Structures are given as structure tokens and as C-alpha cells.
């Protein structure tokens, strides 16, 4: 009985030691992956920051004013004026699509009346 | 194990036969046995001591070894979990009220040299001088061949320059990473943003610190790594700011002014939507502060809106009128005797024109009568006037979150006498910044609540304590509207936006006392739309002068007012304000209070 207990204890110690060893390496692997991912995220964020800065730089008001003046003959952009405010009811509804008439049948009231008289 | 008996029968019998005491044999055997037992116990104990000793030695060696390792290795945090804050540990961005970037960071490189490692200093110096035209070849060569071990060549270089320097191929030329502050919009909102510079510099990094404006005011917030991904949101609107700068710049040139400032503020939240001070600068290339010995306001770094302490003239009259109505001394239609000049000791108060013998309070504001407001101030008294202006925040620097605003300490009379009260009633004898004026007009426009101007975005109205009754604020508002429709600010009529405001023209003080004859500060402080005011606009021109109808004109009605009107026309649509037909004044309904 006692020796069985010893054997089980020894096996448990081996098992736990193996588990701890494995866990240790698994953790280190995950940490390594996380660090790599974080480096990637950091690089992506730096790139994002640069892109945002470029976007802001390309959209700076001075440049937009210059571009609007440069392309005035094609775009005709001018500063917003107070009289350009409209109301919703000033916006026209889109015209309803016109009915396409195919295989038209000529109908005349006169013919219909004349035909009608001929019927019993 | 064989046990030897204590009383072996053979020896006992033998001893008995010889007549000896057999107990001696037993004693002897007991002694022997004890000796034996002692020896065994001793051996065992010694063995245990040895094991224990080895154990302790091992433990001691382990501890000492660990201590030795710790002492000789580089310290590092034990990593139990991977944290994400290290990623965005850079200075936080600054954005406008709609999230558009006003200031951000950019990774760049610095260039330094270690002359000891240089192979061909002469060629390196020549090539560097070609790449950077502002460097001098001979000076570089002197540095490279001298005793120096290390020198900075450039703090910030572009990627193209870096590649060019790389192509020189000298191992003594080295690059260090640098994070620089970038203001993509150039000079737009330059005075609010301020600028940033390098603090402590190392080869591998340098700290970026704010040197002016909100960059300095919120330096701790911006530098805190925890806020790396939480940008500082200002109340400014980039579009409005850019439009205001353009209009004001045009106006300043048309009116031949040497400086100009404008403030657009939300009257309920105190948010400054746009604040312009001209001339301005590019915060990416912040100029050096002026050396002492001349007027600081000449420098483009000077923020006229919050630092420029001026006598703002007749724009103050509305405060006098509003207070007089608030105290119940007069009503808008009370007639005041304005025969002049009004003498007080050696001092006499005159009007710009002769307006007759008597005017109502409303007409005094419309026509801007100094004598009329001085009479109102006499009724109010110096103490109550001082208390009222204090409530409006006119006696302290404005709390706006720009570092320079703390320098905008109003200049007050040392002794607030009755004469001071009379001159202050029309804006002379007290010098404040345009920001103070904007906050004061906001109190009138929002129905009588104190407002603290702020450059941070707010969520909803920030009404402070009440400084005047709603009725008084309402009466003042109507007077301001009548100044535009009937009085001195007729140029401010903008169809659909019901601008109400007051002009103010003050002579500029000479540095050594007295006033210039031909230099003025022209101010137009306005609220719009006046039937339900939402914004305050203050426009101030420094030394304007314009020829109109064959005459040189400097008064605000001819200079600041048209600029302000143009600005309202440009900005109000951008703010989403729809032009409205002015509701008629309900003359037969009067507000009463019991």
C-alpha cells in the first residue's frame, strides 16, 4: 500500500514537472507571438499616423483653396453663400418614368361607337 | 541482528560457582550495549548533520548565485502578460471639433557625426554642404577634423535627405530616430496651437515638449502615454478658422491695418470656434521670440486676441447701459441730458459729433454718445460698476486654455474714482483683451449668464452665475441690433443674419504716455442672429485707415465693421446658420416683472 502511494506520488511529480515544462514553453511562445503582433500593430499604427498626417496635409485649407482656384473653369467652386440654403420642398421629385408603349392599338371613340351600334 | 543476552547463563553459573557477584556481568553487558547504541546514534546524527549541511550549502550557493546573476545582468521586468500600452506611447494628437487633425507626430531622423570614425572628412563636409545649403563646408570640416568626438549636424531631416547622406557612405555620419510634431495645416490656428520643440535629446530619442499655446498648456496630458490614442479635441472648427483667417487677412490689407484679430465664440457653451491673430506664423517653423527692446506686439508670435491688452473704446458702452437697466435706474427709452462738454475737474468729456441736448438710452448707444454713458455711469457709481465688470470677468486674465492668456492681465485704474467710472463707461481707462470683450458680449447674448471662454470642446451650455437680469440682457440685445439698423454700424447689415453690435474706436496710447492723434484701435463687437443670438464675433483692427468718400477714415464703423460683416457672410453658412427673416419687434407687448 505504502509503496503504491510512493509510486503514485513519484508519477504525479513527473507528470506535474512535465506539465510545468510544457506550459512554460507554451507561454514563452505565446509571449513571442504577442510581441511580434504588437510590433506589427505598432508599425501599422505608425503607418496609419503617417497616412493620417498626409491626408490632413493634402486636405489643408490653403491647398484646397489653391486647387479650387486652379480648377475654377471646370468646377466653378466658390465659397458657400447664405442664399444657397434651400428648403426640402424646393427639391423637385424625380419625374415618374414614362410608360413605354409597345404594340399600340389605335382606339377611337368614333369607331367604338359605330361598332357598338352594329352589335345587337 | 543477534541480541547478546545481558545475563549469559554460562558465565552466571560460572561466576556463582566462583562466588562472584553475577550482577557485575550484567552491568558490564549493559554498559557494552549502551556504548554500542551510542556509537550507532552518533553515526546517524553525524550523517543527518552532513545531509543538512549539504542542503544548507546548496541553498546558500543557490541564493548567492542568484544574487550574483541579478547583480551582473541588465534589469528587466518579469513578463507575465503582454501589455498594449507600449504601442501608442507617443505625444497625443490635437484635433478640431470635427476630429480633423490640427497637430500630429511624424517619424523622421536626426543626423549626427562621430568624427573619430570618419574616413574622409573633407569629402563628407563637401557633400553635406551640397545636400544642406545652409551648412558651411569649412565650418563642418573644422568640426570634423578637430578634437570633437560627437556633434549634431541636423535635428530633423527628410527621407530624401537621409538617403542622400546615406549615399555619402561615411561610417562617421549616423542617424538617430526622431519624432517631430507636424502641423499639417500650416499657419491655420497657429496662435492657438503654439508649437513644440525638443527637450532632452539623446541619440536614440528626444522628448517633444510644447513651447506655446495649447501644446504647452496641456503638455502633461499630451505627453502622458496613457493618452496616446486619445487626442485633445479643441472647440475650433478648421473650416471656419481658415475662412476667418482669409477674410480677416483681406480686410486687414484693405484697411491698411498693421495687425488684426477676430474671435468667434458660441454664446452658450463659451467655445471659441475661431480665433485669429494677424500677422501669424507657421508653427512648423516657429520663429524665435523677439529679443527685448521693442514692442512685443510687432512679433508674429504675439497673440492679439488673448495677449493684446487694449482700450476697446465705445464697445464698453453697452455694459454701462445694460447695468443701468439691470439696476432699474433707467429704461431703454429714458431720456438722458447729453449737453456737453461734460466737465469733471480739469477733465472734460466730449462727443464725436454734437447730438443735441437729450437722447434716450437706446439712442445714446446707437449714436455712441460718450456724455450720455458717462451720465449713466454717474448714476451707477464706481463701486457697482467695478463689481459688475468683475462679474463679467473683465478684471482678471481670461481663463481660456492658451498659455499666453495668462499674460492678458487687464489694466485697471489704480483708484477707481467717479471720473474713472465715467471714462470706463465708454471704454477708456480700462484695457482688456478682445477675448474679455467677447466673453462680456456673450453674457448679454445668452440672456445674462457669465461665460468662461474655452478652446476645448464642450457638451452643452456652460452657463455660469447670472450677472444681469434676462430683461436687461434682452434690452441690451435690442440696442445692439438698433446700432446696426439705425446707428453707427450700418455696414454690418448682413441680410438674413440680423447682426447686432457696437463699434468702438480708441486712440492708441503712446509708450511714454499720452495718445497718438492718428493711430487707433478699431473694434466691432457683434452678436448674431440677434433675435436668438448664438455667436459672438469680435473684430479688432490695429491702426486701420481707409480713404472713403474723399476722406481718410479710421473709425470702426468704416473699418472693422465691414470686415466683420464680410466675415459673418462667409462664416454663418459654414456654421450651418440658415438666413432668416427678422421677426418684427412686438412693440405693444412689454416684459414686466413683479
Interface residues (C-beta under 8 A of the other chain):
Chain A: X31 X34 X35 X38 X41 X42 X45 X46 X49 X50 X52 X53 X55 X56 X57 X59 X60 X61 X62 X65 X79 X80 X81 X82 X83 X84 X85
Chain B: X79 X82 X84 X86 X87 X88 X100 X101 X104 X105 X106 X107 X182 X184 X185 X186 X188 X238 X239 X242 X243 X246 X494 X495 X496 X497 X569 X570 X572 X573 X574 X578 X579
